[in-house]
Amino acid sequence: MAGEAFDIIVVGSCMTDLVSQAPRLPKAGETIHGHKFFIGFGGKGANQCIQAARLGVRTIMVCKVGKDFFGDNYIQNFKDNGVHTDFIRQTSDAATGAASITVNQSGENTIVIVGGANLLLGSEELQDMLPFIHRAKVVLCQLEIRPETTLQALRMARNAKVKTIFNPAPATPDLDPEFYRLTDVFCCNETEAELLTGSSVSSVDDAHKAAEEFLRRGCGAVIITLGPQGCVVLHDQESTPKHVPAPKVSAVDTTGAGDSFIGALAFFVATRPSLPLEEMALRANQVAAVSVQAVGTQTSFPHRRELPEWLFSD
């Protein structure tokens, strides 16, 4: 792998989803019969990495999994999707991150997430991939690993003059101000924007105000996603936020749609850097709109061959 160049480096999380479907959610101390069980691949970092790779870009995943059945399966899942796995480390000190999910007939759920090996990703693993950051075009991060590890990855990217995309999820109201200053494209949804600004974000106008606030905090550009309303885009060369509508589709399952959008956005930033940011967001909306028309998270993410060719034009 020495001497190779990769377009996108994702530093983030892997989670194995353990999903049980049942008529209703059990009460405390109660055992009930379910009717379906399945295991899925999740974690925001891994999801975004998989979507970018399926669009045809060279990606590296930097993460930590356990030396266990789930860790082995996840590494194989990355390989099956064309993601380079040399910087995925396995540890005996913790299990692979997992989410235990119970879903009732109404779609309501209860979820218990155990970060596990994700929380052991640290400086040593980041130093190992330092030579590849200098040849990358985008470094993409989230908040499902330790915040100090994410900050270090963003600092390394900034020092190497590599574009950074940061998805502050799951959001915390006391986010370190340095995250904003290290981010070229700050991308969050309306719920995360509310938590970070302390103000309601329920409309396009609200998202405009939140984007302006994030820009004041030091970001180079901001994208706030609004589900079926599309997204709002603002960057430091523009004084007015722009609303980018989403295509109208019949959604079957919106799980992972935000990760599909961000993975696609990273693809366009890395491979079509001359496009305006709002055009990149429009195209990422198109990719995410395909994902919501199928069930599952990564299983719903489209490959390039399933998308119209105009999305990939210069």
ChimeraX commands (.cxc) that place a marker at each C-alpha (Angstrom):
marker #1 position 0.00,0.00,0.00 radius 0.5
marker #1 position 3.03,2.28,0.31 radius 0.5
marker #1 position 2.91,5.08,-2.24 radius 0.5
marker #1 position -0.81,4.65,-2.93 radius 0.5
marker #1 position -3.14,7.64,-2.76 radius 0.5
marker #1 position -6.68,7.58,-1.41 radius 0.5
marker #1 position -9.28,10.25,-1.99 radius 0.5
marker #1 position -11.27,10.02,1.26 radius 0.5
marker #1 position -10.15,9.04,4.75 radius 0.5
marker #1 position -12.95,8.39,7.24 radius 0.5
marker #1 position -12.06,8.40,10.93 radius 0.5
marker #1 position -15.03,7.10,12.87 radius 0.5
marker #1 position -17.21,4.34,14.23 radius 0.5
marker #1 position -18.40,0.84,13.35 radius 0.5
marker #1 position -21.49,-0.59,15.03 radius 0.5
marker #1 position -23.14,-3.96,14.60 radius 0.5
marker #1 position -26.93,-3.55,14.70 radius 0.5
marker #1 position -28.79,-6.40,16.45 radius 0.5
marker #1 position -32.41,-5.81,15.48 radius 0.5
marker #1 position -35.47,-7.60,16.87 radius 0.5
marker #1 position -38.97,-6.91,15.52 radius 0.5
marker #1 position -41.88,-7.59,17.88 radius 0.5
marker #1 position -45.58,-6.70,18.12 radius 0.5
marker #1 position -44.82,-4.28,20.96 radius 0.5
marker #1 position -41.97,-3.18,23.18 radius 0.5
marker #1 position -41.51,-5.31,26.31 radius 0.5
marker #1 position -42.11,-3.83,29.75 radius 0.5
marker #1 position -39.41,-3.91,32.41 radius 0.5
marker #1 position -38.74,-7.52,33.42 radius 0.5
marker #1 position -40.95,-8.94,30.65 radius 0.5
marker #1 position -40.03,-11.49,27.96 radius 0.5
marker #1 position -42.08,-11.44,24.76 radius 0.5
marker #1 position -41.95,-13.26,21.42 radius 0.5
marker #1 position -40.62,-11.41,18.41 radius 0.5
marker #1 position -41.22,-12.34,14.79 radius 0.5
marker #1 position -37.98,-11.31,13.06 radius 0.5
marker #1 position -34.30,-10.85,13.91 radius 0.5
marker #1 position -31.47,-9.62,11.74 radius 0.5
marker #1 position -27.92,-8.35,12.06 radius 0.5
marker #1 position -26.91,-5.22,10.15 radius 0.5
marker #1 position -23.84,-3.07,9.69 radius 0.5
marker #1 position -24.02,0.44,11.12 radius 0.5
marker #1 position -22.09,3.24,12.78 radius 0.5
marker #1 position -22.01,6.72,11.28 radius 0.5
marker #1 position -18.38,6.59,10.17 radius 0.5
marker #1 position -18.72,3.21,8.51 radius 0.5
marker #1 position -22.02,4.15,6.86 radius 0.5
marker #1 position -20.61,7.32,5.33 radius 0.5
marker #1 position -17.48,5.49,4.19 radius 0.5
marker #1 position -19.50,2.72,2.51 radius 0.5
marker #1 position -21.69,5.20,0.62 radius 0.5
marker #1 position -18.67,7.12,-0.67 radius 0.5
marker #1 position -16.98,3.90,-1.77 radius 0.5
marker #1 position -20.09,2.71,-3.63 radius 0.5
marker #1 position -19.98,5.87,-5.73 radius 0.5
marker #1 position -16.53,4.88,-6.96 radius 0.5
marker #1 position -13.97,6.73,-4.86 radius 0.5
marker #1 position -10.89,5.29,-3.14 radius 0.5
marker #1 position -11.57,5.26,0.60 radius 0.5
marker #1 position -9.73,4.34,3.79 radius 0.5
marker #1 position -11.58,3.54,7.02 radius 0.5
marker #1 position -9.78,4.27,10.28 radius 0.5
marker #1 position -11.57,2.57,13.17 radius 0.5
marker #1 position -11.27,-0.05,15.89 radius 0.5
marker #1 position -13.26,-3.26,16.29 radius 0.5
marker #1 position -13.06,-6.19,18.68 radius 0.5
marker #1 position -11.25,-9.46,18.08 radius 0.5
marker #1 position -14.60,-11.20,17.79 radius 0.5
marker #1 position -17.13,-12.52,15.31 radius 0.5
marker #1 position -18.69,-9.10,14.71 radius 0.5
marker #1 position -15.30,-7.45,14.16 radius 0.5
marker #1 position -14.24,-10.08,11.63 radius 0.5
marker #1 position -17.56,-9.72,9.80 radius 0.5
marker #1 position -17.29,-5.94,9.69 radius 0.5
marker #1 position -13.80,-6.01,8.20 radius 0.5
marker #1 position -15.06,-8.38,5.51 radius 0.5
marker #1 position -18.00,-6.03,4.86 radius 0.5
marker #1 position -15.57,-3.19,4.18 radius 0.5
marker #1 position -13.56,-5.36,1.81 radius 0.5
marker #1 position -16.74,-6.43,0.00 radius 0.5
marker #1 position -17.48,-2.73,-0.60 radius 0.5
marker #1 position -14.00,-1.86,-1.85 radius 0.5
marker #1 position -12.88,0.03,1.27 radius 0.5
marker #1 position -9.22,-0.27,2.23 radius 0.5
marker #1 position -8.91,-1.86,5.65 radius 0.5
marker #1 position -5.22,-1.57,6.53 radius 0.5
marker #1 position -6.03,0.96,9.28 radius 0.5
marker #1 position -8.82,-1.00,10.93 radius 0.5
marker #1 position -7.40,-2.31,14.18 radius 0.5
marker #1 position -8.75,-5.19,16.28 radius 0.5
marker #1 position -8.47,-5.24,20.05 radius 0.5
marker #1 position -8.98,-7.86,22.76 radius 0.5
marker #1 position -9.72,-5.14,25.32 radius 0.5
marker #1 position -13.29,-4.46,24.18 radius 0.5
marker #1 position -16.00,-5.94,22.00 radius 0.5
marker #1 position -16.99,-4.53,18.62 radius 0.5
marker #1 position -19.44,-1.64,19.09 radius 0.5
marker #1 position -23.04,-2.81,19.03 radius 0.5
marker #1 position -26.56,-1.44,19.02 radius 0.5
marker #1 position -29.34,-3.63,20.44 radius 0.5
marker #1 position -32.57,-2.47,18.81 radius 0.5
marker #1 position -36.16,-3.58,19.40 radius 0.5
marker #1 position -38.79,-2.29,16.95 radius 0.5
marker #1 position -42.57,-2.58,17.37 radius 0.5
marker #1 position -45.25,-2.74,14.67 radius 0.5
marker #1 position -45.64,1.04,14.70 radius 0.5
marker #1 position -41.96,1.56,13.99 radius 0.5
marker #1 position -41.23,2.79,17.53 radius 0.5
marker #1 position -38.03,1.45,18.99 radius 0.5
marker #1 position -35.79,1.16,22.00 radius 0.5
marker #1 position -32.04,1.20,21.43 radius 0.5
marker #1 position -29.07,0.45,23.67 radius 0.5
marker #1 position -25.71,1.38,22.15 radius 0.5
marker #1 position -22.39,0.08,23.52 radius 0.5
marker #1 position -19.44,1.93,21.98 radius 0.5
marker #1 position -16.98,-0.83,22.86 radius 0.5
marker #1 position -13.83,-0.85,20.74 radius 0.5
marker #1 position -14.82,2.45,19.07 radius 0.5
marker #1 position -13.88,4.27,22.28 radius 0.5
marker #1 position -10.35,2.82,22.18 radius 0.5
marker #1 position -9.46,4.40,18.85 radius 0.5
marker #1 position -6.74,6.93,19.61 radius 0.5
marker #1 position -3.54,8.74,18.74 radius 0.5
marker #1 position -1.52,5.65,17.86 radius 0.5
marker #1 position -3.90,4.61,15.07 radius 0.5
marker #1 position -4.04,8.16,13.72 radius 0.5
marker #1 position -0.25,8.44,13.58 radius 0.5
marker #1 position -0.11,5.23,11.55 radius 0.5
marker #1 position -2.15,6.76,8.74 radius 0.5
marker #1 position -0.43,10.18,8.78 radius 0.5
marker #1 position 1.51,9.58,5.52 radius 0.5
marker #1 position -1.77,8.96,3.69 radius 0.5
marker #1 position -3.47,12.12,4.93 radius 0.5
marker #1 position -1.00,14.22,2.92 radius 0.5
marker #1 position -2.17,12.52,-0.28 radius 0.5
marker #1 position -5.90,12.52,0.53 radius 0.5
marker #1 position -8.48,15.00,-0.72 radius 0.5
marker #1 position -11.01,14.76,2.13 radius 0.5
marker #1 position -10.94,13.72,5.78 radius 0.5
marker #1 position -14.41,12.92,7.13 radius 0.5
marker #1 position -15.24,12.69,10.86 radius 0.5
marker #1 position -18.20,12.36,13.26 radius 0.5
marker #1 position -18.68,12.12,17.05 radius 0.5
marker #1 position -19.25,8.40,17.74 radius 0.5
marker #1 position -15.64,7.95,18.84 radius 0.5
marker #1 position -13.83,9.92,21.57 radius 0.5
marker #1 position -14.04,13.66,20.79 radius 0.5
marker #1 position -10.32,14.13,21.41 radius 0.5
marker #1 position -9.55,11.52,18.73 radius 0.5
marker #1 position -11.83,13.27,16.25 radius 0.5
marker #1 position -10.22,16.63,17.03 radius 0.5
marker #1 position -6.76,15.18,16.47 radius 0.5
marker #1 position -7.83,13.78,13.08 radius 0.5
marker #1 position -9.20,17.18,12.04 radius 0.5
marker #1 position -6.01,18.93,13.21 radius 0.5
marker #1 position -3.88,16.51,11.19 radius 0.5
marker #1 position -5.99,17.15,8.11 radius 0.5
marker #1 position -5.82,20.92,8.54 radius 0.5
marker #1 position -2.02,20.78,8.97 radius 0.5
marker #1 position -1.82,18.73,5.76 radius 0.5
marker #1 position -4.09,21.26,3.95 radius 0.5
marker #1 position -6.69,18.57,3.29 radius 0.5
marker #1 position -10.41,19.42,3.12 radius 0.5
marker #1 position -12.35,18.48,6.26 radius 0.5
marker #1 position -16.00,17.48,6.53 radius 0.5
marker #1 position -17.37,17.17,10.04 radius 0.5
marker #1 position -20.73,15.67,11.02 radius 0.5
marker #1 position -21.34,16.60,14.70 radius 0.5
marker #1 position -23.42,13.52,15.47 radius 0.5
marker #1 position -24.44,12.56,18.02 radius 0.5
marker #1 position -24.45,16.26,18.92 radius 0.5
marker #1 position -23.51,17.65,22.33 radius 0.5
marker #1 position -24.46,21.19,23.41 radius 0.5
marker #1 position -20.98,21.85,24.79 radius 0.5
marker #1 position -19.07,21.05,21.58 radius 0.5
marker #1 position -15.44,22.20,21.76 radius 0.5
marker #1 position -15.18,25.47,19.75 radius 0.5
marker #1 position -12.09,24.12,17.96 radius 0.5
marker #1 position -14.32,21.73,15.98 radius 0.5
marker #1 position -15.85,24.68,14.13 radius 0.5
marker #1 position -12.51,26.30,13.34 radius 0.5
marker #1 position -11.06,23.06,11.95 radius 0.5
marker #1 position -14.00,22.31,9.67 radius 0.5
marker #1 position -14.25,23.24,5.99 radius 0.5
marker #1 position -17.77,21.81,5.62 radius 0.5
marker #1 position -19.88,21.48,8.77 radius 0.5
marker #1 position -22.85,19.21,8.06 radius 0.5
marker #1 position -25.62,18.42,10.54 radius 0.5
marker #1 position -29.37,17.81,10.57 radius 0.5
marker #1 position -32.03,20.06,12.09 radius 0.5
marker #1 position -32.09,18.21,15.43 radius 0.5
marker #1 position -28.33,18.51,15.84 radius 0.5
marker #1 position -28.47,22.18,14.82 radius 0.5
marker #1 position -31.09,22.82,17.53 radius 0.5
marker #1 position -28.94,21.18,20.20 radius 0.5
marker #1 position -25.81,23.07,19.14 radius 0.5
marker #1 position -27.44,26.51,18.85 radius 0.5
marker #1 position -30.08,26.22,21.57 radius 0.5
marker #1 position -32.70,27.55,19.14 radius 0.5
marker #1 position -35.57,25.81,17.36 radius 0.5
marker #1 position -34.76,24.64,13.81 radius 0.5
marker #1 position -38.05,23.54,12.26 radius 0.5
marker #1 position -38.10,25.50,8.99 radius 0.5
marker #1 position -35.86,26.66,6.18 radius 0.5
marker #1 position -35.70,30.15,7.73 radius 0.5
marker #1 position -34.65,28.67,11.08 radius 0.5
marker #1 position -31.93,26.68,9.31 radius 0.5
marker #1 position -30.71,29.88,7.63 radius 0.5
marker #1 position -30.19,31.48,11.05 radius 0.5
marker #1 position -28.48,28.39,12.47 radius 0.5
marker #1 position -26.13,28.23,9.47 radius 0.5
marker #1 position -25.15,31.86,9.98 radius 0.5
marker #1 position -24.40,31.11,13.65 radius 0.5
marker #1 position -22.17,28.16,12.76 radius 0.5
marker #1 position -20.31,30.31,10.24 radius 0.5
marker #1 position -19.70,32.91,12.96 radius 0.5
marker #1 position -18.16,30.14,15.07 radius 0.5
marker #1 position -15.48,29.58,12.44 radius 0.5
marker #1 position -16.65,26.98,9.88 radius 0.5
marker #1 position -15.71,27.45,6.25 radius 0.5
marker #1 position -19.15,26.32,5.08 radius 0.5
marker #1 position -22.34,24.89,6.58 radius 0.5
marker #1 position -24.95,22.42,5.34 radius 0.5
marker #1 position -28.04,21.77,7.47 radius 0.5
marker #1 position -30.17,18.88,6.25 radius 0.5
marker #1 position -33.94,19.07,6.67 radius 0.5
marker #1 position -35.19,15.65,5.59 radius 0.5
marker #1 position -37.84,15.96,2.86 radius 0.5
marker #1 position -37.35,19.75,2.83 radius 0.5
marker #1 position -33.85,19.29,1.43 radius 0.5
marker #1 position -31.03,21.31,2.96 radius 0.5
marker #1 position -29.66,24.80,3.52 radius 0.5
marker #1 position -26.15,25.69,2.30 radius 0.5
marker #1 position -24.02,28.65,3.37 radius 0.5
marker #1 position -20.32,29.34,2.93 radius 0.5
marker #1 position -18.04,32.16,3.91 radius 0.5
marker #1 position -17.92,33.66,0.39 radius 0.5
marker #1 position -21.70,34.16,0.39 radius 0.5
marker #1 position -23.82,36.43,2.57 radius 0.5
marker #1 position -27.14,34.63,1.94 radius 0.5
marker #1 position -27.89,30.95,2.70 radius 0.5
marker #1 position -29.30,28.92,-0.18 radius 0.5
marker #1 position -32.13,26.40,0.09 radius 0.5
marker #1 position -31.55,23.21,-1.94 radius 0.5
marker #1 position -34.81,21.22,-2.26 radius 0.5
marker #1 position -34.88,17.42,-2.05 radius 0.5
marker #1 position -36.53,15.31,-4.75 radius 0.5
marker #1 position -40.02,14.10,-3.90 radius 0.5
marker #1 position -40.05,10.33,-3.35 radius 0.5
marker #1 position -42.13,7.77,-1.47 radius 0.5
marker #1 position -39.92,6.92,1.49 radius 0.5
marker #1 position -39.92,3.34,2.75 radius 0.5
marker #1 position -37.18,3.62,5.40 radius 0.5
marker #1 position -35.24,6.80,6.23 radius 0.5
marker #1 position -32.68,5.03,8.46 radius 0.5
marker #1 position -29.19,6.11,7.42 radius 0.5
marker #1 position -30.37,8.73,4.91 radius 0.5
marker #1 position -28.21,11.39,6.56 radius 0.5
marker #1 position -25.16,9.14,6.32 radius 0.5
marker #1 position -25.91,8.45,2.66 radius 0.5
marker #1 position -26.06,12.22,2.06 radius 0.5
marker #1 position -22.75,12.89,3.83 radius 0.5
marker #1 position -20.96,9.99,2.15 radius 0.5
marker #1 position -22.15,11.29,-1.23 radius 0.5
marker #1 position -21.16,14.84,-0.31 radius 0.5
marker #1 position -17.64,13.65,0.54 radius 0.5
marker #1 position -17.50,11.92,-2.84 radius 0.5
marker #1 position -18.37,15.12,-4.71 radius 0.5
marker #1 position -16.00,17.29,-2.64 radius 0.5
marker #1 position -13.17,14.83,-3.39 radius 0.5
marker #1 position -13.88,14.19,-7.06 radius 0.5
marker #1 position -15.71,17.30,-8.34 radius 0.5
marker #1 position -14.05,20.14,-6.36 radius 0.5
marker #1 position -14.91,22.76,-9.00 radius 0.5
marker #1 position -18.66,22.34,-8.47 radius 0.5
marker #1 position -20.43,24.94,-6.27 radius 0.5
marker #1 position -21.21,23.54,-2.82 radius 0.5
marker #1 position -24.95,23.91,-3.40 radius 0.5
marker #1 position -24.64,21.75,-6.55 radius 0.5
marker #1 position -22.77,19.10,-4.54 radius 0.5
marker #1 position -25.57,19.21,-1.97 radius 0.5
marker #1 position -28.21,18.88,-4.68 radius 0.5
marker #1 position -26.49,15.78,-6.05 radius 0.5
marker #1 position -26.02,14.32,-2.56 radius 0.5
marker #1 position -29.77,14.85,-2.02 radius 0.5
marker #1 position -30.42,12.74,-5.11 radius 0.5
marker #1 position -28.28,9.88,-3.75 radius 0.5
marker #1 position -29.94,9.99,-0.32 radius 0.5
marker #1 position -33.38,10.06,-1.96 radius 0.5
marker #1 position -32.61,6.69,-3.57 radius 0.5
marker #1 position -31.54,5.25,-0.21 radius 0.5
marker #1 position -34.88,6.01,1.49 radius 0.5
marker #1 position -36.75,3.97,-1.10 radius 0.5
marker #1 position -35.30,0.69,0.22 radius 0.5
marker #1 position -35.26,-0.99,3.64 radius 0.5
marker #1 position -32.16,-0.99,5.83 radius 0.5
marker #1 position -29.13,1.21,6.31 radius 0.5
marker #1 position -26.09,0.19,4.27 radius 0.5
marker #1 position -28.25,-2.27,2.32 radius 0.5
marker #1 position -30.20,0.70,0.95 radius 0.5
marker #1 position -27.19,2.75,-0.15 radius 0.5
marker #1 position -27.00,2.94,-3.96 radius 0.5
marker #1 position -24.03,2.02,-6.14 radius 0.5
marker #1 position -22.94,4.33,-8.94 radius 0.5
marker #1 position -24.40,1.97,-11.57 radius 0.5
marker #1 position -27.86,2.47,-10.01 radius 0.5
marker #1 position -27.76,6.26,-10.37 radius 0.5
marker #1 position -28.26,8.59,-13.35 radius 0.5
marker #1 position -25.02,9.49,-15.12 radius 0.5
marker #1 position -25.67,13.24,-14.94 radius 0.5
marker #1 position -24.87,13.10,-11.22 radius 0.5
marker #1 position -21.24,12.41,-12.11 radius 0.5
marker #1 position -20.71,15.04,-14.78 radius 0.5
marker #1 position -18.34,17.98,-14.30 radius 0.5
marker link #1:1,2 radius 0.2
marker link #1:2,3 radius 0.2
marker link #1:3,4 radius 0.2
marker link #1:4,5 radius 0.2
marker link #1:5,6 radius 0.2
marker link #1:6,7 radius 0.2
marker link #1:7,8 radius 0.2
marker link #1:8,9 radius 0.2
marker link #1:9,10 radius 0.2
marker link #1:10,11 radius 0.2
marker link #1:11,12 radius 0.2
marker link #1:12,13 radius 0.2
marker link #1:13,14 radius 0.2
marker link #1:14,15 radius 0.2
marker link #1:15,16 radius 0.2
marker link #1:16,17 radius 0.2
marker link #1:17,18 radius 0.2
marker link #1:18,19 radius 0.2
marker link #1:19,20 radius 0.2
marker link #1:20,21 radius 0.2
marker link #1:21,22 radius 0.2
marker link #1:22,23 radius 0.2
marker link #1:23,24 radius 0.2
marker link #1:24,25 radius 0.2
marker link #1:25,26 radius 0.2
marker link #1:26,27 radius 0.2
marker link #1:27,28 radius 0.2
marker link #1:28,29 radius 0.2
marker link #1:29,30 radius 0.2
marker link #1:30,31 radius 0.2
marker link #1:31,32 radius 0.2
marker link #1:32,33 radius 0.2
marker link #1:33,34 radius 0.2
marker link #1:34,35 radius 0.2
marker link #1:35,36 radius 0.2
marker link #1:36,37 radius 0.2
marker link #1:37,38 radius 0.2
marker link #1:38,39 radius 0.2
marker link #1:39,40 radius 0.2
marker link #1:40,41 radius 0.2
marker link #1:41,42 radius 0.2
marker link #1:42,43 radius 0.2
marker link #1:43,44 radius 0.2
marker link #1:44,45 radius 0.2
marker link #1:45,46 radius 0.2
marker link #1:46,47 radius 0.2
marker link #1:47,48 radius 0.2
marker link #1:48,49 radius 0.2
marker link #1:49,50 radius 0.2
marker link #1:50,51 radius 0.2
marker link #1:51,52 radius 0.2
marker link #1:52,53 radius 0.2
marker link #1:53,54 radius 0.2
marker link #1:54,55 radius 0.2
marker link #1:55,56 radius 0.2
marker link #1:56,57 radius 0.2
marker link #1:57,58 radius 0.2
marker link #1:58,59 radius 0.2
marker link #1:59,60 radius 0.2
marker link #1:60,61 radius 0.2
marker link #1:61,62 radius 0.2
marker link #1:62,63 radius 0.2
marker link #1:63,64 radius 0.2
marker link #1:64,65 radius 0.2
marker link #1:65,66 radius 0.2
marker link #1:66,67 radius 0.2
marker link #1:67,68 radius 0.2
marker link #1:68,69 radius 0.2
marker link #1:69,70 radius 0.2
marker link #1:70,71 radius 0.2
marker link #1:71,72 radius 0.2
marker link #1:72,73 radius 0.2
marker link #1:73,74 radius 0.2
marker link #1:74,75 radius 0.2
marker link #1:75,76 radius 0.2
marker link #1:76,77 radius 0.2
marker link #1:77,78 radius 0.2
marker link #1:78,79 radius 0.2
marker link #1:79,80 radius 0.2
marker link #1:80,81 radius 0.2
marker link #1:81,82 radius 0.2
marker link #1:82,83 radius 0.2
marker link #1:83,84 radius 0.2
marker link #1:84,85 radius 0.2
marker link #1:85,86 radius 0.2
marker link #1:86,87 radius 0.2
marker link #1:87,88 radius 0.2
marker link #1:88,89 radius 0.2
marker link #1:89,90 radius 0.2
marker link #1:90,91 radius 0.2
marker link #1:91,92 radius 0.2
marker link #1:92,93 radius 0.2
marker link #1:93,94 radius 0.2
marker link #1:94,95 radius 0.2
marker link #1:95,96 radius 0.2
marker link #1:96,97 radius 0.2
marker link #1:97,98 radius 0.2
marker link #1:98,99 radius 0.2
marker link #1:99,100 radius 0.2
marker link #1:100,101 radius 0.2
marker link #1:101,102 radius 0.2
marker link #1:102,103 radius 0.2
marker link #1:103,104 radius 0.2
marker link #1:104,105 radius 0.2
marker link #1:105,106 radius 0.2
marker link #1:106,107 radius 0.2
marker link #1:107,108 radius 0.2
marker link #1:108,109 radius 0.2
marker link #1:109,110 radius 0.2
marker link #1:110,111 radius 0.2
marker link #1:111,112 radius 0.2
marker link #1:112,113 radius 0.2
marker link #1:113,114 radius 0.2
marker link #1:114,115 radius 0.2
marker link #1:115,116 radius 0.2
marker link #1:116,117 radius 0.2
marker link #1:117,118 radius 0.2
marker link #1:118,119 radius 0.2
marker link #1:119,120 radius 0.2
marker link #1:120,121 radius 0.2
marker link #1:121,122 radius 0.2
marker link #1:122,123 radius 0.2
marker link #1:123,124 radius 0.2
marker link #1:124,125 radius 0.2
marker link #1:125,126 radius 0.2
marker link #1:126,127 radius 0.2
marker link #1:127,128 radius 0.2
marker link #1:128,129 radius 0.2
marker link #1:129,130 radius 0.2
marker link #1:130,131 radius 0.2
marker link #1:131,132 radius 0.2
marker link #1:132,133 radius 0.2
marker link #1:133,134 radius 0.2
marker link #1:134,135 radius 0.2
marker link #1:135,136 radius 0.2
marker link #1:136,137 radius 0.2
marker link #1:137,138 radius 0.2
marker link #1:138,139 radius 0.2
marker link #1:139,140 radius 0.2
marker link #1:140,141 radius 0.2
marker link #1:141,142 radius 0.2
marker link #1:142,143 radius 0.2
marker link #1:143,144 radius 0.2
marker link #1:144,145 radius 0.2
marker link #1:145,146 radius 0.2
marker link #1:146,147 radius 0.2
marker link #1:147,148 radius 0.2
marker link #1:148,149 radius 0.2
marker link #1:149,150 radius 0.2
marker link #1:150,151 radius 0.2
marker link #1:151,152 radius 0.2
marker link #1:152,153 radius 0.2
marker link #1:153,154 radius 0.2
marker link #1:154,155 radius 0.2
marker link #1:155,156 radius 0.2
marker link #1:156,157 radius 0.2
marker link #1:157,158 radius 0.2
marker link #1:158,159 radius 0.2
marker link #1:159,160 radius 0.2
marker link #1:160,161 radius 0.2
marker link #1:161,162 radius 0.2
marker link #1:162,163 radius 0.2
marker link #1:163,164 radius 0.2
marker link #1:164,165 radius 0.2
marker link #1:165,166 radius 0.2
marker link #1:166,167 radius 0.2
marker link #1:167,168 radius 0.2
marker link #1:168,169 radius 0.2
marker link #1:169,170 radius 0.2
marker link #1:170,171 radius 0.2
marker link #1:171,172 radius 0.2
marker link #1:172,173 radius 0.2
marker link #1:173,174 radius 0.2
marker link #1:174,175 radius 0.2
marker link #1:175,176 radius 0.2
marker link #1:176,177 radius 0.2
marker link #1:177,178 radius 0.2
marker link #1:178,179 radius 0.2
marker link #1:179,180 radius 0.2
marker link #1:180,181 radius 0.2
marker link #1:181,182 radius 0.2
marker link #1:182,183 radius 0.2
marker link #1:183,184 radius 0.2
marker link #1:184,185 radius 0.2
marker link #1:185,186 radius 0.2
marker link #1:186,187 radius 0.2
marker link #1:187,188 radius 0.2
marker link #1:188,189 radius 0.2
marker link #1:189,190 radius 0.2
marker link #1:190,191 radius 0.2
marker link #1:191,192 radius 0.2
marker link #1:192,193 radius 0.2
marker link #1:193,194 radius 0.2
marker link #1:194,195 radius 0.2
marker link #1:195,196 radius 0.2
marker link #1:196,197 radius 0.2
marker link #1:197,198 radius 0.2
marker link #1:198,199 radius 0.2
marker link #1:199,200 radius 0.2
marker link #1:200,201 radius 0.2
marker link #1:201,202 radius 0.2
marker link #1:202,203 radius 0.2
marker link #1:203,204 radius 0.2
marker link #1:204,205 radius 0.2
marker link #1:205,206 radius 0.2
marker link #1:206,207 radius 0.2
marker link #1:207,208 radius 0.2
marker link #1:208,209 radius 0.2
marker link #1:209,210 radius 0.2
marker link #1:210,211 radius 0.2
marker link #1:211,212 radius 0.2
marker link #1:212,213 radius 0.2
marker link #1:213,214 radius 0.2
marker link #1:214,215 radius 0.2
marker link #1:215,216 radius 0.2
marker link #1:216,217 radius 0.2
marker link #1:217,218 radius 0.2
marker link #1:218,219 radius 0.2
marker link #1:219,220 radius 0.2
marker link #1:220,221 radius 0.2
marker link #1:221,222 radius 0.2
marker link #1:222,223 radius 0.2
marker link #1:223,224 radius 0.2
marker link #1:224,225 radius 0.2
marker link #1:225,226 radius 0.2
marker link #1:226,227 radius 0.2
marker link #1:227,228 radius 0.2
marker link #1:228,229 radius 0.2
marker link #1:229,230 radius 0.2
marker link #1:230,231 radius 0.2
marker link #1:231,232 radius 0.2
marker link #1:232,233 radius 0.2
marker link #1:233,234 radius 0.2
marker link #1:234,235 radius 0.2
marker link #1:235,236 radius 0.2
marker link #1:236,237 radius 0.2
marker link #1:237,238 radius 0.2
marker link #1:238,239 radius 0.2
marker link #1:239,240 radius 0.2
marker link #1:240,241 radius 0.2
marker link #1:241,242 radius 0.2
marker link #1:242,243 radius 0.2
marker link #1:243,244 radius 0.2
marker link #1:244,245 radius 0.2
marker link #1:245,246 radius 0.2
marker link #1:246,247 radius 0.2
marker link #1:247,248 radius 0.2
marker link #1:248,249 radius 0.2
marker link #1:249,250 radius 0.2
marker link #1:250,251 radius 0.2
marker link #1:251,252 radius 0.2
marker link #1:252,253 radius 0.2
marker link #1:253,254 radius 0.2
marker link #1:254,255 radius 0.2
marker link #1:255,256 radius 0.2
marker link #1:256,257 radius 0.2
marker link #1:257,258 radius 0.2
marker link #1:258,259 radius 0.2
marker link #1:259,260 radius 0.2
marker link #1:260,261 radius 0.2
marker link #1:261,262 radius 0.2
marker link #1:262,263 radius 0.2
marker link #1:263,264 radius 0.2
marker link #1:264,265 radius 0.2
marker link #1:265,266 radius 0.2
marker link #1:266,267 radius 0.2
marker link #1:267,268 radius 0.2
marker link #1:268,269 radius 0.2
marker link #1:269,270 radius 0.2
marker link #1:270,271 radius 0.2
marker link #1:271,272 radius 0.2
marker link #1:272,273 radius 0.2
marker link #1:273,274 radius 0.2
marker link #1:274,275 radius 0.2
marker link #1:275,276 radius 0.2
marker link #1:276,277 radius 0.2
marker link #1:277,278 radius 0.2
marker link #1:278,279 radius 0.2
marker link #1:279,280 radius 0.2
marker link #1:280,281 radius 0.2
marker link #1:281,282 radius 0.2
marker link #1:282,283 radius 0.2
marker link #1:283,284 radius 0.2
marker link #1:284,285 radius 0.2
marker link #1:285,286 radius 0.2
marker link #1:286,287 radius 0.2
marker link #1:287,288 radius 0.2
marker link #1:288,289 radius 0.2
marker link #1:289,290 radius 0.2
marker link #1:290,291 radius 0.2
marker link #1:291,292 radius 0.2
marker link #1:292,293 radius 0.2
marker link #1:293,294 radius 0.2
marker link #1:294,295 radius 0.2
marker link #1:295,296 radius 0.2
marker link #1:296,297 radius 0.2
marker link #1:297,298 radius 0.2
marker link #1:298,299 radius 0.2
marker link #1:299,300 radius 0.2
marker link #1:300,301 radius 0.2
marker link #1:301,302 radius 0.2
marker link #1:302,303 radius 0.2
marker link #1:303,304 radius 0.2
marker link #1:304,305 radius 0.2
marker link #1:305,306 radius 0.2
marker link #1:306,307 radius 0.2
marker link #1:307,308 radius 0.2
marker link #1:308,309 radius 0.2
marker link #1:309,310 radius 0.2
marker link #1:310,311 radius 0.2
marker link #1:311,312 radius 0.2
marker link #1:312,313 radius 0.2
marker link #1:313,314 radius 0.2
view
